[in-house]
């Protein structure tokens, strides 16, 4: 690889301007006072359960809570 190193390139392929990315999905659950998402009883607050059709699932400790509404 004998290509030109360094950030100053004229074709604009160097550094990208920093964009403010939206924070991780996890933290979107915190926004507002609405605590709709269930947290994992094993992992504690901060670990939200994934909302599936019939169950809530913790990807960390594999805790599963069934939400059978029938
Ligand atoms: Zn868990």
PDB file of the backbone (N, CA, C, O) and the ligand in Angstrom, with CONECT records:
HET     ZN  A 101       1
ATOM      1  N   UNK A   1       0.840  -1.197   0.000  1.00  0.00           N
ATOM      2  CA  UNK A   1       0.000   0.000   0.000  1.00  0.00           C
ATOM      3  C   UNK A   1       0.872   1.242   0.000  1.00  0.00           C
ATOM      4  O   UNK A   1       1.332   1.687   1.052  1.00  0.00           O
ATOM      5  N   UNK A   2       1.090   1.781  -1.140  1.00  0.00           N
ATOM      6  CA  UNK A   2       1.926   2.972  -1.224  1.00  0.00           C
ATOM      7  C   UNK A   2       1.098   4.200  -1.536  1.00  0.00           C
ATOM      8  O   UNK A   2       1.554   5.139  -2.189  1.00  0.00           O
ATOM      9  N   UNK A   3      -0.086   4.167  -1.071  1.00  0.00           N
ATOM     10  CA  UNK A   3      -0.954   5.318  -1.329  1.00  0.00           C
ATOM     11  C   UNK A   3      -0.640   6.453  -0.372  1.00  0.00           C
ATOM     12  O   UNK A   3       0.081   6.294   0.614  1.00  0.00           O
ATOM     13  N   UNK A   4      -1.191   7.567  -0.691  1.00  0.00           N
ATOM     14  CA  UNK A   4      -0.913   8.763   0.107  1.00  0.00           C
ATOM     15  C   UNK A   4      -1.563   8.648   1.482  1.00  0.00           C
ATOM     16  O   UNK A   4      -2.751   8.356   1.619  1.00  0.00           O
ATOM     17  N   UNK A   5      -0.750   8.885   2.469  1.00  0.00           N
ATOM     18  CA  UNK A   5      -1.287   8.844   3.824  1.00  0.00           C
ATOM     19  C   UNK A   5      -1.632  10.263   4.269  1.00  0.00           C
ATOM     20  O   UNK A   5      -1.248  11.256   3.652  1.00  0.00           O
ATOM     21  N   UNK A   6      -2.351  10.302   5.333  1.00  0.00           N
ATOM     22  CA  UNK A   6      -2.648  11.616   5.888  1.00  0.00           C
ATOM     23  C   UNK A   6      -4.054  12.062   5.582  1.00  0.00           C
ATOM     24  O   UNK A   6      -4.725  11.514   4.708  1.00  0.00           O
ATOM     25  N   UNK A   7      -4.484  13.051   6.305  1.00  0.00           N
ATOM     26  CA  UNK A   7      -5.881  13.477   6.201  1.00  0.00           C
ATOM     27  C   UNK A   7      -6.116  14.502   5.110  1.00  0.00           C
ATOM     28  O   UNK A   7      -7.234  14.616   4.609  1.00  0.00           O
ATOM     29  N   UNK A   8      -5.080  15.259   4.724  1.00  0.00           N
ATOM     30  CA  UNK A   8      -5.326  16.347   3.782  1.00  0.00           C
ATOM     31  C   UNK A   8      -5.352  15.832   2.357  1.00  0.00           C
ATOM     32  O   UNK A   8      -4.322  15.782   1.685  1.00  0.00           O
ATOM     33  N   UNK A   9      -6.505  15.460   1.912  1.00  0.00           N
ATOM     34  CA  UNK A   9      -6.652  15.018   0.537  1.00  0.00           C
ATOM     35  C   UNK A   9      -7.584  15.975  -0.181  1.00  0.00           C
ATOM     36  O   UNK A   9      -8.518  16.517   0.409  1.00  0.00           O
ATOM     37  N   UNK A  10      -7.323  16.169  -1.438  1.00  0.00           N
ATOM     38  CA  UNK A  10      -8.108  17.188  -2.138  1.00  0.00           C
ATOM     39  C   UNK A  10      -9.454  16.645  -2.622  1.00  0.00           C
ATOM     40  O   UNK A  10     -10.374  17.408  -2.917  1.00  0.00           O
ATOM     41  N   UNK A  11      -9.553  15.337  -2.697  1.00  0.00           N
ATOM     42  CA  UNK A  11     -10.821  14.808  -3.188  1.00  0.00           C
ATOM     43  C   UNK A  11     -11.859  14.632  -2.068  1.00  0.00           C
ATOM     44  O   UNK A  11     -12.928  14.059  -2.278  1.00  0.00           O
ATOM     45  N   UNK A  12     -11.526  15.127  -0.904  1.00  0.00           N
ATOM     46  CA  UNK A  12     -12.506  15.132   0.170  1.00  0.00           C
ATOM     47  C   UNK A  12     -12.767  13.761   0.760  1.00  0.00           C
ATOM     48  O   UNK A  12     -13.834  13.509   1.321  1.00  0.00           O
ATOM     49  N   UNK A  13     -11.807  12.889   0.633  1.00  0.00           N
ATOM     50  CA  UNK A  13     -12.036  11.550   1.164  1.00  0.00           C
ATOM     51  C   UNK A  13     -11.428  11.368   2.540  1.00  0.00           C
ATOM     52  O   UNK A  13     -11.443  10.273   3.103  1.00  0.00           O
ATOM     53  N   UNK A  14     -10.907  12.431   3.061  1.00  0.00           N
ATOM     54  CA  UNK A  14     -10.213  12.332   4.339  1.00  0.00           C
ATOM     55  C   UNK A  14     -11.181  12.290   5.502  1.00  0.00           C
ATOM     56  O   UNK A  14     -12.056  11.428   5.584  1.00  0.00           O
ATOM     57  N   UNK A  15     -11.005  13.217   6.372  1.00  0.00           N
ATOM     58  CA  UNK A  15     -11.833  13.227   7.572  1.00  0.00           C
ATOM     59  C   UNK A  15     -13.248  13.640   7.230  1.00  0.00           C
ATOM     60  O   UNK A  15     -13.494  14.586   6.481  1.00  0.00           O
ATOM     61  N   UNK A  16     -14.146  12.907   7.796  1.00  0.00           N
ATOM     62  CA  UNK A  16     -15.541  13.298   7.613  1.00  0.00           C
ATOM     63  C   UNK A  16     -15.926  14.289   8.694  1.00  0.00           C
ATOM     64  O   UNK A  16     -15.457  14.181   9.827  1.00  0.00           O
ATOM     65  N   UNK A  17     -16.739  15.214   8.376  1.00  0.00           N
ATOM     66  CA  UNK A  17     -17.207  16.131   9.413  1.00  0.00           C
ATOM     67  C   UNK A  17     -18.014  15.385  10.455  1.00  0.00           C
ATOM     68  O   UNK A  17     -18.828  14.517  10.140  1.00  0.00           O
ATOM     69  N   UNK A  18     -17.771  15.740  11.685  1.00  0.00           N
ATOM     70  CA  UNK A  18     -18.422  15.011  12.775  1.00  0.00           C
ATOM     71  C   UNK A  18     -19.903  15.311  12.809  1.00  0.00           C
ATOM     72  O   UNK A  18     -20.336  16.463  12.836  1.00  0.00           O
ATOM     73  N   UNK A  19     -20.642  14.261  12.806  1.00  0.00           N
ATOM     74  CA  UNK A  19     -22.088  14.412  12.925  1.00  0.00           C
ATOM     75  C   UNK A  19     -22.529  13.903  14.281  1.00  0.00           C
ATOM     76  O   UNK A  19     -22.006  12.917  14.800  1.00  0.00           O
ATOM     77  N   UNK A  20     -23.484  14.584  14.828  1.00  0.00           N
ATOM     78  CA  UNK A  20     -24.026  14.113  16.101  1.00  0.00           C
ATOM     79  C   UNK A  20     -24.986  12.967  15.846  1.00  0.00           C
ATOM     80  O   UNK A  20     -26.103  13.156  15.364  1.00  0.00           O
ATOM     81  N   UNK A  21     -24.535  11.808  16.175  1.00  0.00           N
ATOM     82  CA  UNK A  21     -25.395  10.636  15.989  1.00  0.00           C
ATOM     83  C   UNK A  21     -26.422  10.583  17.105  1.00  0.00           C
ATOM     84  O   UNK A  21     -26.162  11.040  18.218  1.00  0.00           O
ATOM     85  N   UNK A  22     -27.554  10.042  16.817  1.00  0.00           N
ATOM     86  CA  UNK A  22     -28.493   9.809  17.912  1.00  0.00           C
ATOM     87  C   UNK A  22     -27.916   8.758  18.845  1.00  0.00           C
ATOM     88  O   UNK A  22     -27.288   7.795  18.404  1.00  0.00           O
ATOM     89  N   UNK A  23     -28.129   8.948  20.113  1.00  0.00           N
ATOM     90  CA  UNK A  23     -27.554   8.025  21.074  1.00  0.00           C
ATOM     91  C   UNK A  23     -28.149   6.637  20.891  1.00  0.00           C
ATOM     92  O   UNK A  23     -29.143   6.451  20.189  1.00  0.00           O
ATOM     93  N   UNK A  24     -27.520   5.677  21.534  1.00  0.00           N
ATOM     94  CA  UNK A  24     -27.921   4.299  21.337  1.00  0.00           C
ATOM     95  C   UNK A  24     -29.378   4.098  21.717  1.00  0.00           C
ATOM     96  O   UNK A  24     -29.939   4.823  22.539  1.00  0.00           O
ATOM     97  N   UNK A  25     -29.954   3.118  21.109  1.00  0.00           N
ATOM     98  CA  UNK A  25     -31.382   2.857  21.257  1.00  0.00           C
ATOM     99  C   UNK A  25     -31.770   2.690  22.713  1.00  0.00           C
ATOM    100  O   UNK A  25     -32.859   3.068  23.146  1.00  0.00           O
ATOM    101  N   UNK A  26     -30.858   2.122  23.435  1.00  0.00           N
ATOM    102  CA  UNK A  26     -31.095   1.855  24.844  1.00  0.00           C
ATOM    103  C   UNK A  26     -31.487   3.122  25.587  1.00  0.00           C
ATOM    104  O   UNK A  26     -32.410   3.116  26.401  1.00  0.00           O
ATOM    105  N   UNK A  27     -30.784   4.199  25.303  1.00  0.00           N
ATOM    106  CA  UNK A  27     -30.995   5.401  26.068  1.00  0.00           C
ATOM    107  C   UNK A  27     -32.230   6.156  25.618  1.00  0.00           C
ATOM    108  O   UNK A  27     -32.690   7.071  26.301  1.00  0.00           O
ATOM    109  N   UNK A  28     -32.760   5.778  24.482  1.00  0.00           N
ATOM    110  CA  UNK A  28     -33.989   6.420  24.045  1.00  0.00           C
ATOM    111  C   UNK A  28     -35.144   6.019  24.952  1.00  0.00           C
ATOM    112  O   UNK A  28     -36.159   6.711  25.028  1.00  0.00           O
ATOM    113  N   UNK A  29     -34.977   4.905  25.631  1.00  0.00           N
ATOM    114  CA  UNK A  29     -36.025   4.453  26.537  1.00  0.00           C
ATOM    115  C   UNK A  29     -36.078   5.321  27.786  1.00  0.00           C
ATOM    116  O   UNK A  29     -37.082   5.356  28.498  1.00  0.00           O
ATOM    117  N   UNK A  30     -34.991   6.010  28.030  1.00  0.00           N
ATOM    118  CA  UNK A  30     -34.942   6.823  29.233  1.00  0.00           C
ATOM    119  C   UNK A  30     -35.603   8.174  29.006  1.00  0.00           C
ATOM    120  O   UNK A  30     -36.055   8.822  29.950  1.00  0.00           O
ATOM    121  N   UNK A  31     -35.656   8.591  27.751  1.00  0.00           N
ATOM    122  CA  UNK A  31     -36.149   9.926  27.466  1.00  0.00           C
ATOM    123  C   UNK A  31     -37.597  10.065  27.903  1.00  0.00           C
ATOM    124  O   UNK A  31     -38.431   9.189  27.673  1.00  0.00           O
ATOM    125  N   UNK A  32     -37.860  11.171  28.528  1.00  0.00           N
ATOM    126  CA  UNK A  32     -39.200  11.379  29.050  1.00  0.00           C
ATOM    127  C   UNK A  32     -39.390  10.619  30.337  1.00  0.00           C
ATOM    128  O   UNK A  32     -38.540   9.818  30.725  1.00  0.00           O
ATOM    129  N   UNK A  33     -40.471  10.858  30.984  1.00  0.00           N
ATOM    130  CA  UNK A  33     -40.709  10.214  32.260  1.00  0.00           C
ATOM    131  C   UNK A  33     -41.431   8.893  32.074  1.00  0.00           C
ATOM    132  O   UNK A  33     -41.699   8.185  33.045  1.00  0.00           O
ATOM    133  N   UNK A  34     -41.743   8.562  30.842  1.00  0.00           N
ATOM    134  CA  UNK A  34     -42.505   7.343  30.597  1.00  0.00           C
ATOM    135  C   UNK A  34     -41.577   6.143  30.649  1.00  0.00           C
ATOM    136  O   UNK A  34     -40.694   5.988  29.805  1.00  0.00           O
ATOM    137  N   UNK A  35     -41.779   5.323  31.616  1.00  0.00           N
ATOM    138  CA  UNK A  35     -40.964   4.108  31.730  1.00  0.00           C
ATOM    139  C   UNK A  35     -41.809   2.931  31.278  1.00  0.00           C
ATOM    140  O   UNK A  35     -42.310   2.142  32.079  1.00  0.00           O
ATOM    141  N   UNK A  36     -41.943   2.846  29.997  1.00  0.00           N
ATOM    142  CA  UNK A  36     -42.806   1.805  29.459  1.00  0.00           C
ATOM    143  C   UNK A  36     -42.078   0.481  29.327  1.00  0.00           C
ATOM    144  O   UNK A  36     -42.657  -0.593  29.488  1.00  0.00           O
ATOM    145  N   UNK A  37     -40.802   0.590  29.032  1.00  0.00           N
ATOM    146  CA  UNK A  37     -40.028  -0.630  28.830  1.00  0.00           C
ATOM    147  C   UNK A  37     -39.755  -1.316  30.155  1.00  0.00           C
ATOM    148  O   UNK A  37     -39.442  -0.680  31.162  1.00  0.00           O
ATOM    149  N   UNK A  38     -39.881  -2.593  30.123  1.00  0.00           N
ATOM    150  CA  UNK A  38     -39.578  -3.352  31.335  1.00  0.00           C
ATOM    151  C   UNK A  38     -38.097  -3.607  31.419  1.00  0.00           C
ATOM    152  O   UNK A  38     -37.423  -3.824  30.412  1.00  0.00           O
ATOM    153  N   UNK A  39     -37.612  -3.577  32.614  1.00  0.00           N
ATOM    154  CA  UNK A  39     -36.199  -3.865  32.803  1.00  0.00           C
ATOM    155  C   UNK A  39     -36.036  -5.278  33.339  1.00  0.00           C
ATOM    156  O   UNK A  39     -36.980  -5.872  33.859  1.00  0.00           O
ATOM    157  N   UNK A  40     -34.872  -5.786  33.210  1.00  0.00           N
ATOM    158  CA  UNK A  40     -34.614  -7.146  33.623  1.00  0.00           C
ATOM    159  C   UNK A  40     -34.500  -7.244  35.143  1.00  0.00           C
ATOM    160  O   UNK A  40     -33.727  -6.507  35.755  1.00  0.00           O
ATOM    161  N   UNK A  41     -35.248  -8.130  35.740  1.00  0.00           N
ATOM    162  CA  UNK A  41     -35.172  -8.283  37.192  1.00  0.00           C
ATOM    163  C   UNK A  41     -33.859  -8.909  37.638  1.00  0.00           C
ATOM    164  O   UNK A  41     -33.464  -8.788  38.798  1.00  0.00           O
ATOM    165  N   UNK A  42     -33.207  -9.560  36.735  1.00  0.00           N
ATOM    166  CA  UNK A  42     -31.952 -10.209  37.097  1.00  0.00           C
ATOM    167  C   UNK A  42     -30.787  -9.240  36.936  1.00  0.00           C
ATOM    168  O   UNK A  42     -29.908  -9.144  37.792  1.00  0.00           O
ATOM    169  N   UNK A  43     -30.806  -8.524  35.809  1.00  0.00           N
ATOM    170  CA  UNK A  43     -29.689  -7.631  35.532  1.00  0.00           C
ATOM    171  C   UNK A  43     -29.892  -6.271  36.181  1.00  0.00           C
ATOM    172  O   UNK A  43     -28.947  -5.493  36.322  1.00  0.00           O
ATOM    173  N   UNK A  44     -31.117  -5.990  36.573  1.00  0.00           N
ATOM    174  CA  UNK A  44     -31.390  -4.716  37.195  1.00  0.00           C
ATOM    175  C   UNK A  44     -31.720  -3.652  36.179  1.00  0.00           C
ATOM    176  O   UNK A  44     -31.736  -3.910  34.975  1.00  0.00           O
ATOM    177  N   UNK A  45     -31.984  -2.454  36.663  1.00  0.00           N
ATOM    178  CA  UNK A  45     -32.330  -1.362  35.774  1.00  0.00           C
ATOM    179  C   UNK A  45     -31.158  -1.035  34.850  1.00  0.00           C
ATOM    180  O   UNK A  45     -29.996  -1.077  35.256  1.00  0.00           O
ATOM    181  N   UNK A  46     -31.477  -0.719  33.641  1.00  0.00           N
ATOM    182  CA  UNK A  46     -30.426  -0.448  32.669  1.00  0.00           C
ATOM    183  C   UNK A  46     -30.379  -1.529  31.618  1.00  0.00           C
ATOM    184  O   UNK A  46     -29.804  -1.343  30.545  1.00  0.00           O
ATOM    185  N   UNK A  47     -30.988  -2.667  31.926  1.00  0.00           N
ATOM    186  CA  UNK A  47     -31.059  -3.739  30.944  1.00  0.00           C
ATOM    187  C   UNK A  47     -32.523  -3.972  30.596  1.00  0.00           C
ATOM    188  O   UNK A  47     -33.275  -4.608  31.335  1.00  0.00           O
ATOM    189  N   UNK A  48     -32.888  -3.442  29.461  1.00  0.00           N
ATOM    190  CA  UNK A  48     -34.277  -3.536  29.061  1.00  0.00           C
ATOM    191  C   UNK A  48     -34.553  -4.886  28.413  1.00  0.00           C
ATOM    192  O   UNK A  48     -33.679  -5.506  27.808  1.00  0.00           O
ATOM    193  N   UNK A  49     -35.793  -5.312  28.564  1.00  0.00           N
ATOM    194  CA  UNK A  49     -36.183  -6.570  27.957  1.00  0.00           C
ATOM    195  C   UNK A  49     -36.663  -6.311  26.535  1.00  0.00           C
ATOM    196  O   UNK A  49     -37.383  -5.350  26.264  1.00  0.00           O
ATOM    197  N   UNK A  50     -36.252  -7.179  25.656  1.00  0.00           N
ATOM    198  CA  UNK A  50     -36.689  -7.063  24.277  1.00  0.00           C
ATOM    199  C   UNK A  50     -38.154  -7.470  24.188  1.00  0.00           C
ATOM    200  O   UNK A  50     -38.578  -8.472  24.764  1.00  0.00           O
ATOM    201  N   UNK A  51     -38.909  -6.674  23.456  1.00  0.00           N
ATOM    202  CA  UNK A  51     -40.341  -6.894  23.407  1.00  0.00           C
ATOM    203  C   UNK A  51     -40.689  -7.768  22.205  1.00  0.00           C
ATOM    204  O   UNK A  51     -40.680  -7.303  21.065  1.00  0.00           O
ATOM    205  N   UNK A  52     -40.987  -9.006  22.464  1.00  0.00           N
ATOM    206  CA  UNK A  52     -41.423  -9.901  21.405  1.00  0.00           C
ATOM    207  C   UNK A  52     -42.932 -10.054  21.466  1.00  0.00           C
ATOM    208  O   UNK A  52     -43.602  -9.462  22.312  1.00  0.00           O
ATOM    209  N   UNK A  53     -43.441 -10.844  20.571  1.00  0.00           N
ATOM    210  CA  UNK A  53     -44.893 -10.974  20.476  1.00  0.00           C
ATOM    211  C   UNK A  53     -45.508 -11.540  21.745  1.00  0.00           C
ATOM    212  O   UNK A  53     -46.496 -11.022  22.268  1.00  0.00           O
ATOM    213  N   UNK A  54     -44.909 -12.598  22.217  1.00  0.00           N
ATOM    214  CA  UNK A  54     -45.514 -13.287  23.358  1.00  0.00           C
ATOM    215  C   UNK A  54     -44.632 -13.261  24.591  1.00  0.00           C
ATOM    216  O   UNK A  54     -44.972 -13.841  25.622  1.00  0.00           O
ATOM    217  N   UNK A  55     -43.521 -12.599  24.483  1.00  0.00           N
ATOM    218  CA  UNK A  55     -42.631 -12.646  25.632  1.00  0.00           C
ATOM    219  C   UNK A  55     -41.681 -11.457  25.645  1.00  0.00           C
ATOM    220  O   UNK A  55     -41.457 -10.792  24.634  1.00  0.00           O
ATOM    221  N   UNK A  56     -41.140 -11.223  26.815  1.00  0.00           N
ATOM    222  CA  UNK A  56     -40.082 -10.243  26.972  1.00  0.00           C
ATOM    223  C   UNK A  56     -38.803 -11.014  27.217  1.00  0.00           C
ATOM    224  O   UNK A  56     -38.786 -12.011  27.939  1.00  0.00           O
ATOM    225  N   UNK A  57     -37.738 -10.541  26.609  1.00  0.00           N
ATOM    226  CA  UNK A  57     -36.516 -11.322  26.644  1.00  0.00           C
ATOM    227  C   UNK A  57     -35.323 -10.448  26.955  1.00  0.00           C
ATOM    228  O   UNK A  57     -35.151  -9.375  26.376  1.00  0.00           O
ATOM    229  N   UNK A  58     -34.502 -10.920  27.876  1.00  0.00           N
ATOM    230  CA  UNK A  58     -33.265 -10.216  28.177  1.00  0.00           C
ATOM    231  C   UNK A  58     -32.124 -10.865  27.403  1.00  0.00           C
ATOM    232  O   UNK A  58     -31.839 -12.053  27.557  1.00  0.00           O
ATOM    233  N   UNK A  59     -31.492 -10.068  26.583  1.00  0.00           N
ATOM    234  CA  UNK A  59     -30.405 -10.599  25.759  1.00  0.00           C
ATOM    235  C   UNK A  59     -29.140 -10.833  26.558  1.00  0.00           C
ATOM    236  O   UNK A  59     -28.200 -11.462  26.073  1.00  0.00           O
ATOM    237  N   UNK A  60     -29.116 -10.337  27.760  1.00  0.00           N
ATOM    238  CA  UNK A  60     -27.896 -10.447  28.553  1.00  0.00           C
ATOM    239  C   UNK A  60     -27.872 -11.743  29.349  1.00  0.00           C
ATOM    240  O   UNK A  60     -26.901 -12.498  29.297  1.00  0.00           O
ATOM    241  N   UNK A  61     -28.953 -11.993  30.087  1.00  0.00           N
ATOM    242  CA  UNK A  61     -28.960 -13.180  30.937  1.00  0.00           C
ATOM    243  C   UNK A  61     -29.989 -14.201  30.447  1.00  0.00           C
ATOM    244  O   UNK A  61     -30.208 -15.233  31.082  1.00  0.00           O
ATOM    245  N   UNK A  62     -30.616 -13.896  29.307  1.00  0.00           N
ATOM    246  CA  UNK A  62     -31.568 -14.812  28.673  1.00  0.00           C
ATOM    247  C   UNK A  62     -32.821 -15.020  29.518  1.00  0.00           C
ATOM    248  O   UNK A  62     -33.514 -16.031  29.397  1.00  0.00           O
ATOM    249  N   UNK A  63     -33.085 -14.070  30.350  1.00  0.00           N
ATOM    250  CA  UNK A  63     -34.309 -14.108  31.140  1.00  0.00           C
ATOM    251  C   UNK A  63     -35.497 -13.901  30.214  1.00  0.00           C
ATOM    252  O   UNK A  63     -35.487 -12.996  29.379  1.00  0.00           O
ATOM    253  N   UNK A  64     -36.505 -14.723  30.357  1.00  0.00           N
ATOM    254  CA  UNK A  64     -37.683 -14.617  29.511  1.00  0.00           C
ATOM    255  C   UNK A  64     -38.934 -14.480  30.369  1.00  0.00           C
ATOM    256  O   UNK A  64     -39.142 -15.233  31.320  1.00  0.00           O
ATOM    257  N   UNK A  65     -39.737 -13.531  30.022  1.00  0.00           N
ATOM    258  CA  UNK A  65     -40.993 -13.323  30.732  1.00  0.00           C
ATOM    259  C   UNK A  65     -42.110 -13.375  29.717  1.00  0.00           C
ATOM    260  O   UNK A  65     -42.131 -12.605  28.757  1.00  0.00           O
ATOM    261  N   UNK A  66     -43.038 -14.289  29.935  1.00  0.00           N
ATOM    262  CA  UNK A  66     -44.101 -14.457  28.950  1.00  0.00           C
ATOM    263  C   UNK A  66     -45.226 -13.466  29.198  1.00  0.00           C
ATOM    264  O   UNK A  66     -45.642 -13.237  30.334  1.00  0.00           O
ATOM    265  N   UNK A  67     -45.689 -12.904  28.141  1.00  0.00           N
ATOM    266  CA  UNK A  67     -46.763 -11.927  28.235  1.00  0.00           C
ATOM    267  C   UNK A  67     -47.969 -12.422  27.440  1.00  0.00           C
ATOM    268  O   UNK A  67     -48.348 -11.878  26.403  1.00  0.00           O
ATOM    269  N   UNK A  68     -48.528 -13.456  27.977  1.00  0.00           N
ATOM    270  CA  UNK A  68     -49.658 -14.063  27.285  1.00  0.00           C
ATOM    271  C   UNK A  68     -50.939 -13.314  27.649  1.00  0.00           C
ATOM    272  O   UNK A  68     -51.372 -13.294  28.802  1.00  0.00           O
ATOM    273  N   UNK A  69     -51.513 -12.716  26.650  1.00  0.00           N
ATOM    274  CA  UNK A  69     -52.671 -11.872  26.935  1.00  0.00           C
ATOM    275  C   UNK A  69     -53.982 -12.590  26.701  1.00  0.00           C
ATOM    276  O   UNK A  69     -55.045 -12.010  26.923  1.00  0.00           O
ATOM    277  N   UNK A  70     -53.937 -13.808  26.267  1.00  0.00           N
ATOM    278  CA  UNK A  70     -55.175 -14.499  25.969  1.00  0.00           C
ATOM    279  C   UNK A  70     -55.784 -15.148  27.216  1.00  0.00           C
ATOM    280  O   UNK A  70     -56.839 -15.776  27.133  1.00  0.00           O
TER     281      UNK A  70
HETATM  282 ZN    ZN A 101     -31.082  -9.952  32.239  1.00  0.00          ZN
END
